[in-house]
Amino acid sequence: MPAGADIIVIGAGIFGLAAALELKKRGYEVQVLDPGPLPHPLAASTDISKVVRLDYGADEEYLSLAEEARHGWLHWNDEFGQDLYHEVGLTMLTRMPMAPGGFEYESYHRLVQRGYQLQRLDQAEIARRFPIWDSSVYVDGYFNPYGGFSESGRVIETLVRLARARDVRISTGSKAARFIEHKGRIAGVLTESGDRFESGYTLVAAGTWTQTLVPELDPVMHSVGQPVFHLKPAHPGLFSPPRFTVFSADVSATGWYGFPLHPTEGIIKIARHGAGKRLHPESGERLVSREDAIRLREFLATSLPALAGAPVVKTTLCLYSDTLDEHFWIARHPSRPGLTVAAGGSGHAFKFAPVLGSIVADAVEAKPNPILKKFAWRTLPPDTVGEEATRYRAAMSPGPDQPYKESKHEQ
C-alpha cells in the first residue's frame, strides 16, 4: 500500500496542480493521482493556448481576480525563465455599436475607469490597424494591450516538473474509483487498479470527470464539448502580432474567438464558446461535427476572408466542466467531512491559474476568502441561466450528427 499523505489531490489539471503546489507550500505532504499521461491528452487544461484577459463585462469580482492573475502570469514568466504567457493584447470586435449592457461596452468602461489605457476602435480604425478583418462586418470595439494567451500545455508540463522538484508525489496511471471512508469521514481513495491511498483530506479536482466521483453534483455540473480548430494559414505573417492578436468576434453573439499565429506550432487556433454538446467524459470520440465545421467556414468567409480556404490540420472537442451558473465550484463538501471539490471551470478558469492554488487551499483549510462566496457549494434550479458574459447562448448542434473529418487537401 502506498504511504499515506496529509492531502490527496485527484486530478493533475490546472486546479489540481495549482492547489497541490500551494498546499505543499503551506506545509502539507501532498499526493496527486491522475490516470496520465501528463499533460493528460483529454483534459481541458491541455492545449496549445488559452486566453488570458481582464475583460469580464460588468463582473467586478472576476475583473479584480483577473488583475491579480495577470500579475501572476508575468511573475511566472520571470520565475520560470520562459514565456508561458504572451502579452500580445486582445482585439474585441462587435458587429453593432457597443451599447450599455453589452459585454464589450461594460468591459471597456470598467477597465477605463480603473486606469487602463485601451484603444477604442471604430470601423475606419479597424480597417487601418487590423486590415485582415472585414471592417464592413465589424464596426466597433477596442484593443486591450493588457492580455494575451498562455501556452496551456506547456504550463501544465512546467507545473508538473515544479511539483515533483518540490516533493509533491505525483502518481500517473492512478485513476480514482471510489473514496475510502472511516467513521463517516473521507479517509482516502481506492484506484481502479486496486491501489489504496490513505489521507487526512481529499481534494477532487478532476475537471469534467468530477461528477463520476461526486455524483451528487450531477444536477448542477455537466460535461460540455466545444469545437476547436487548428488552421494552417497560407500567409503566416498576416496573422502575427501586432497586426493580428487574440480576438473575440462579437463573442457573446457568435461564440467565436481565437489566437494569433502560434510561436512554435505555426497554426491559428479558433474555437467557439457556446452552448456546446453535453457528453459523458468516458463515452465516444471527441469529434467536431460537420455542422460545426460548416459554421467555422461561414465565420471565416464573413470575418477573416484570408483564412477562408486555410486547411484545418487538427480538430477536437474541448470538454468543459460546466456548472449551471458558469461560476467555479470550489468548496468543502457540506455533508462529507474530509472532502473538497475544485472544478466547474466552465470554459474560463485557466486564465486564473496563478491565483487558483491559494483560493483552493483556503477552501481546503476553511480559511476566510471573500471570492469563495462566489464559488460556494450551492443549490441551483434546473432552469438556472449561466452568467459568464462571453458565452454564446443559442443552441448549437442539438445532438449527434456526422463527424467532421479533415479532407486530404486539409492535411
C-alpha positions, -999 to +999 in steps of 0.1 A: +000+000+000+014+034-009+024+056+020-003+080+033-003+117+027-018+147+045-038+156+014-047+136-017-054+156-048-074+138-075-065+153-109-034+170-123-051+197-144-048+233-136-070+232-105-052+202-091-016+212-098-021+248-086-037+235-054-010+208-048+018+234-051+001+258-027-008+231-002+028+219-003+040+254+003+017+255+034+035+225+048+013+195+039+025+162+024+006+161-009-002+131-031-016+138-066-034+110-085-041+111-122-047+085-150-019+102-170+000+108-191+007+144-181-005+167-195-035+144-199-045+145-236-082+147-228-080+173-201-095+208-207-062+222-195-042+205-223-040+226-255-015+250-271-032+282-259-058+297-236-070+333-234-057+355-206-080+386-203-091+411-178-123+418-197-153+405-177-182+427-186-199+440-155-185+414-132-161+433-109-151+403-088-137+384-118-121+416-131-103+420-098-093+383-098-081+386-134-059+416-125-042+396-098-038+366-121-022+388-148+005+399-124+009+362-115+014+353-152+041+380-156+058+367-124+057+331-137+074+342-169+102+357-148+103+328-123+104+300-150+126+320-174+103+313-203+073+330-219+044+308-208+023+339-211+024+361-242+010+395-237+001+403-273-031+420-264-068+414-272-089+427-300-126+429-290-148+435-321-186+440-324-209+439-354-231+467-339-221+498-320-212+489-284-241+497-261-247+497-223-253+462-210-232+445-237-201+425-228-177+447-248-192+480-236-192+471-199-157+456-201-143+487-219-158+512-195-149+494-163-113+489-174-110+526-184-124+536-150-096+516-134-070+535-154-062+510-182-052+527-215-074+509-240-076+519-277-112+524-290-117+511-325-143+524-349-148+510-384-121+531-400-096+522-373-103+485-376-097+487-413-064+507-408-050+488-379-063+453-384-069+450-422-072+412-421-107+417-406-136+425-428-144+460-415-177+461-434-189+435-408-172+447-376-179+484-369-169+489-332-147+476-305-114+482-287-079+469-283-067+459-248-029+456-246-032+441-211-038+405-220-030+377-245-026+340-242-009+313-222+007+282-237-015+260-216+000+226-223+035+239-215+021+255-183+009+221-172+043+205-181+061+232-161+039+229-131+043+191-131+081+195-131+079+221-104+057+200-082+080+170-084+110+192-077+092+204-045+085+168-034+048+167-043+042+130-050+025+125-084+012+091-094+002+086-130-017+055-141-038+061-109-075+065-117-096+071-086-125+047-084-141+055-050-134+070-017-123+053+014-145+062+044-137+058+081-161+067+108-182+089+085-152+108+071-134+106+037-101+090+045-085+083+011-090+068-023-091+034-039-080+033-075-094+012-104-062-009-102-068-016-065-042+007-050-052+022-017-042+058-009-050+069+026-050+106+036-063+130+062-080+150+035-091+146-001-095+172-029-113+163-061-100+185-089-109+161-117-123+186-142-150+170-164-146+137-146-156+152-112-192+141-113-182+105-117-166+106-082-191+130-067-224+121-084-244+144-061-231+172-083-248+158-114-278+182-111-256+212-112-225+202-131-221+185-165-196+179-193-200+200-225-179+196-257-169+228-275-154+228-310-117+237-315-100+241-349-063+245-358-057+260-392-026+264-413-025+299-430-011+303-464+005+336-454+016+332-417+030+368-415-005+382-418-016+366-386+012+375-362+011+403-336+007+433-337-014+431-368-033+401-355-039+393-318-060+372-295-096+382-306-132+378-297-155+384-327-187+397-311-183+367-289-215+368-269-235+369-301-214+344-321-192+324-298-161+328-319-127+337-305-092+328-314-054+334-314-026+348-335-001+325-352+013+302-325+050+310-319+061+274-322+032+254-338+028+278-367-010+274-367-041+296-359-064+283-333-101+293-335-128+280-312-164+285-302-176+293-266-212+284-268-239+260-256-219+231-269-230+194-267-235+175-235-212+145-234-201+119-209-164+122-203-159+084-208-181+079-239-172+082-275-146+101-295-144+138-292-152+147-327-161+180-341-193+178-361-197+186-398-222+213-387-195+229-365-170+228-394-196+245-418-202+272-392-164+278-389-162+283-427-191+306-427-175+327-399-142+328-418-158+338-451-176+368-435-149+378-410-114+367-419-116+360-457-078+355-459-083+323-437-115+311-455-096+285-475-070+276-449-066+239-443-078+225-409-049+204-396-065+194-363-099+194-346-111+184-312-138+190-287-127+207-255-147+192-228-158+219-203-167+211-167-198+233-167-218+245-138-253+257-144-244+293-134-209+291-151-191+301-119-164+278-105-172+252-078-145+255-051-159+243-018-158+219+011-185+192+008-213+201+032-221+166+043-190+145+036-162+156+060-127+154+047-137+163+011-133+194-010-142+199-047-124+223-070-139+221-105-166+237-127-141+257-148-169+264-173-145+273-201-129+303-184-108+291-155-073+287-169-066+324-171-067+324-133-040+297-129-015+317-109-042+325-082-062+293-082-039+275-059-044+299-030-082+300-035-085+262-034-061+258-005-081+283+015-112+262+008-094+231+020-083+248+052-116+266+057-098+299+057-118+331+050-115+343+014-142+367+000-141+351-035-151+317-021-187+330-016-190+331-054-177+295-057-195+280-027-214+247-026-248+259-037-283+248-048-291+257-084-325+251-100-325+233-134-335+264-153-305+284-140-291+306-167-253+309-170-238+342-161-204+342-179-207+372-201-188+359-232-209+328-236-230+324-268-264+313-256-281+300-287-281+262-291-255+247-313-258+211-327-288+196-309-274+161-309-251+137-326-246+144-363-220+134-389-185+138-375-162+162-394-131+146-409-104+168-425-102+161-462-070+151-478-063+186-491-066+198-455-039+175-440 
